[in-house]
Amino acid sequence: MAALSQASAAALARLRAFKPPPSQYTKLPLTRRASVLILLFADRRGDLRVILTIRSAKLRNYAGQAALPGGKADTEAETAWMTARREAEEEIGLPSNDEQLPSGYTVEKLTELPANLAMTELGVMPCVAWLRSLSKDADIAKDLLPRLDAREVAAVFTAPFEQFLKQRDDVDVEGEWYRGAWHSWYHEPWRMHMFHVPVTPRTVFRSQEVENTRLDAATAPCSPESKAPVLLADRAAQAYGKPVPGSSGPEKVDKSLAQKDALDMPRYRVFGMTARILVDAARVAYGRDPEFEHNSHFGDEEMIAKLMKMGRLKPKKEKGEILTRDVMEAAANIELSSEEKGKL
């Protein structure tokens, strides 16, 4: 593995030094706990890259979307770190037991970031780790990626970590790198980030199940009116029979075939909570704000505390219970005591 660049070494040092504030995570019921793994490694130039996945089109939640490896906790005794490592083993083949890693590889836990609130009403704890090798000839893609769980993951890809602070990229790939917009979510404006990560055969690895369902070009769903790349989430929308913006209506397309075609796109879209987590992690690592507008606070610890205080986030989700804007506004108006604020 190449020697770390000066910027990468400093970024890892900042992450090691970051002390997360007290979290609401362990106060949440087991059914509301989840974590993700921000797994960093150095490329040939010594720059940090992060490992991401494309969720299978067969999943009920967030099908076809880019995500960090992760999932829900299994037991009360399982820490966020343990959950993230277990899920990473299931999804990308990274052994949860360090003794089972290929010779010369280690995984260092760097830090945890404040928990985020998912639309599915889960508290999601980002766990940051560094995958390193003492060998200069190490090839992470060959040695570790991917042993994919085709039930959950369609592909694994990597992205330059520092790039999640930048407005533009300088690669010669069709399409834009970043787009963002402010939205009114509850009591304050909310910045939604959308990144379009360029991929190459060296940076994307597909599950064998998806590889075996190659889509014939003559029957592939396409957008002939537009020269811009059709984004992965739009393909997923087509697969579920939903209209894509600018189209005349929904197309009935086999989910696995639509996703296979989408994986041929030159850029993969990263947005939503995953994008926000990556922006926050990069802010900590590189010690600076992004070039684009963003929310200043990290995570959603205060909102999670307020939702619990108003009786939400119970062990069992009640029928028809949805995290609406009205619910969020009601939670935002709840006052926390000095003691409760001190624990945030």
N, C-alpha and C positions, 0 to 999 in steps of 0.2 A: 504494500500500500504506500502511496506517495507520502512524502513528508507534508505535514500540515502547513498551509500558508500562515503567515503572521495573523491575518484577519481571522482565520479559522481557529487557531490556537487561542486567540483572545476571546472568541465567541464561546468556546467550550469552557474557558475559565469563568466567564460571566455566568454561564448557566450553572456551573458547580457552586458558585457563590450565592446564587439566588435563593433566598429563604422565603418560601411561600407563607402567606398569612394563615391563621387558623381557618380550617375549612368546614363547611356544612356536610361534607361528603359522608362521614361516618354517622351522622345524625339521620341521614336518609334511610328509609326502609330498604332492605336488600333488593327489592324489586325495582327500586328507583336508582340504583347505582350502576354506573358504567365507567369505563376508562378507555383511553386510546393511547397508542404508543407512537411518539414522535421519534423515530429511529434515524439517527444521523450517521453518515459515513463520509470518508474523504474520497474524492475522485482522483484522477491521475494528476491533476494540477494542485492537489491539496486543498481544494475548496469543498465545503460541506454540501452534501445532498441529502434529501429526505425521501423516505420510502412511502409511497401511497398505493392504494388499491382502487380498482373499479369493482363495485359491488355487483354481484350476479343479478341478472334480470329476473331471476326466480324469487328473489327476496320480497317480503311483504313491505318493508320500509326502505325508502331511499334506493330502490332498485336502479341499477345502471349509473349510479353517481360515484364520484371520486370520494374516497374516505381514507382516513388513517386506520391502520390495523387496530382493532379493538372490539369491545362488546360489553355485555352485561356481566355483573358479578355473579358467581355461582353460590357462594356461601358467605355467611357473616364473617368468618375468619379470613376470607380472602381480601387482601389489601388491593388498592387500586393498581399498584405496581404488578402484583401477582396476576390480576385479571388481564392487564395489558399484555403481559408476557405469554399467558396461556392463549389468549386470542391470536396473538401474533404467530404462535406456533401453528395454530389451526389454519390460519389464513395464508401465511407466507412462508411457512416452514422454518421459522426461526425457533430453535429449541428453547423451551422455557427453562431448562436446566443447563447452566453454563458448561457443565462437564460434558454435555452432549454436542457442544459446538465443534466444528472442524478444528483441527489442531492449529494453534496460533491465534485463534479468534477469541475475543472477549467482548462482553457487553457491559458497559459502565452506566449505572443509573446516575444521571446528572441532577435532576430536580423534578418537582411536580409543579404545575401551574394551577391557579385558582380554577375551581370547577365551573363548567359552562352548563347552561340550561338548554337541553334539546327540545325540539318541538314535540317529541314523544314523551315529554315530562320526565326525563331522566337527568340526573346530575352526572355530568361527564368530566372526569378528571384527566387532563393531559399529563402523561408521564414522558419525560424527555430522556433519551439514552443515546450513547455513542457506541457504535459498532466499529471495533478497530481490529487490526491485525498487525503483528510484528513483522510479517513478511512483506517485502517490497513487491513481490510478484503476486500478491493476493488478488483474487478476482471474486468479489462478493456475488456478482451475478452468477458466476459458474459454481461457486462453492455453496451458496446459501439460497439463491433465488432461482426459480420459485418451486416450492413443493406446495402447490396451490390446493385449497379446498374448493373444488368447483361448485359446491352447493352455495357458497357465500361470495366467492371472489372470481371474477372473470379475468382479471389481469392485475399485474403489479407494475408500477412504473416509478421512476425517480424524478425529482425536480431539484434545481439549485436552491438551497435554503435561503440564502441572502436575497435572492430575486424577489421574495415575497415582501420586500420593503420598497420595491422599485415600480415606477409608473410604466416603464417600457422595457422590452428586451431588445437585444441587437442581433438576434438570430435571423437567418434568411429563411423563414418559414411563414407561409401565408397565414394571416390572421393577427389579431391584436393580443397583447399579453394581459392587459388589465382593463377592467371596466368596473366602476363603482357608482353607487347611488345612495342617497339618504332616503330612509323610509320612516314613517311614524309608526312605532311599535307600541309603546306605552307612554310613559310620562316624558320621554326624551327622544330626540332623533336617533335613528339607528342606521349605521353605515353597513351596507351590504357590499361585500367584495366578491369579485368574480375574476379568476385568473384562468388563462388558457395556456397550459404547459405544453411546449413543443416536445414531441417524442420521436425517438429513432429506434431502430432495432436493438441498439445497445442500452436503451433506457426503458424499454417496455417488454414485459414477459407475460405471455398469455397462458391461461389454463388449457390443458390438453383438450378438455371437453369443448371449449370454445373454438380451438384450432380445428377440431374435427367437424365443425359445422360451417365450413367456408361457404360464403354466399356468392352465388353466381352473379356477375356484374349485370347481366340482362334482367335479373329479377330483384336486384337490390333496391330498397327504398331510397329515393334520392330527392333532391330539390333542384331541378333543372333551371329554375328561374334565378337561382342565386349562385354566384361564383365563390361565395364565402364558404368555409368549411361548415358542415352541419354538425352541431355540437352533440356530444354524447347524450346529454339529458334529453335533447330533442328526439334522438333515435329511441330512447327509452319511452318517450311519450308516444311515438308512433307504435312501438311494440305493444303498448297498453291500449291502443285504439283511441288515443287522445289526439286532438288536432295540434299540429305544430304551428306556431305563429307564422302567418303568411301563406298557409296552405288552405285549400278549399274545404278540408274536413279530415276526419280520422281515417287512417288506413289500418286494416287488419293485417298485422305482420307477426310471424312467429317471434317470440321474445328473444330466443337464443340467436336466431338469424339476424335480427335487427341489431343486437348488441355486437355480434361479430363484425357486421359492416361498420358499426360505429368505431370499433377499435382500429379500423384502418385510417381514421382521421389523423391529420398531422398534429393536432393539438387536442389535449384532454382538458375539459373544464373542471376547475376546482372552485367551489363556491359555498355559501352558507356557513354553518358552524365550523366546518373543516378549514375553510379559508380564514376565518377569524382566528382560530386557534393557531394557525401557522403564522399569521401576522403578529400575534402577541408573542409567540415563541421567538420569532426573529427579532422583535423589538428588544426582548431581554438579552438575546445572544449578542447582538451587534451594538447594543447601547445607543440606539438612535430611533427616531420616529420614522415612519414610512414617508415616501414622497407624495403620497395621496392622503386625502382626508380620512380620519378614522375616529372611533370612540376611544377616549383616553383610558378608561378603566379596563382592568383585566378580568375576564370571567364574569360570572353572574352570582357570586356568593350572596350578595345582599338580597337579590331577587329570590333566590332559593330559600333563604331564611324567611322572607316575608310570605312566600307561598305556603311554607309549612305552618307559619303562624296563623294563617287564615284557613287552615284545614285542608289544603291541597297536598299533593304528593304523598298520599296515603299508600299503605302496602298494596292494596288492591284498587285498580282503576275502576271507577264506577261506570256503568253503561251510559254512553252519551257524553262522557266527560272529555272536553276538548279545551286546550289551552288557547283561548280566544284573546283578542285585544282587550275586551271588557274585563276579563279575568286579570290580565296583566296590569291594567290601569287600577283595578281595585287593590291589587297587591302592592302597587307602587305607593298608594296612599296610606298604607299601614305604617304605623310608627314603631320602630324598634327601641327598646330600652337602652340605656347607656351600657348595661352589662352585655346585652345582645350585640350592640354595635362593636363593643370591645373584642368580641370573639370573631369578628369578620376580618 
